[in-house]
Amino acid sequence: MTSETTRSAPTPMPRTAGYAGVAILLAVFGFHAYWGAGGQWGAATAYGSPEIPPQAASAAVAVLIACAALLLLARIGVLAAPLPRWMLRAGTWVLVAIFAFAGVTNLIQAPDAYARDWHIYFFGPLLLTLAALCAIAERSTLVSRSPRSLG
């Protein structure tokens, strides 16, 4: 007899990394949803230009960020996803690649770039941290049944 805990519980470190990654993604989602709804505070700094993108672009990015958070929750076994295992694994590695690429591009800003310090000292490290958290979360055990209830 195998206990339910040993059969399906991911190791604590990957699951904790996944929760931390989701928390960051939800905060970032909030900003993009705010900008998608017409808010302007902080947008020029975040986008690296006094010319901010259209609201629809910010809203689309917010949707993609929400999808990334849902994928990460499915990967650590919190949400049941109707996806094959390979898609959960590949999807998580795609997130790692995207966040790592975005982080590195933020770190190599031109000397005269708009809001350069924010990109080098905040956004770049934040994105690289998010990539690392996704990579750690990818190491969690994939469950073959519905996740346990949190209650």
Secondary structure, DSSP 8 states (H G I E B T S, - for coil): ---HHHHH---HHHHHHHHHHHHHHHHHHHHHHHHHTT--TTHHHHHTSSS---HHHHHHHHHHHHHHHHHHHHHTTSS--SS-HHHHHHHHHHHHHHHHHHHHHHHT--TT-TTHHHIIIIIHHHHHHHHHHHHHHTTS---SS------
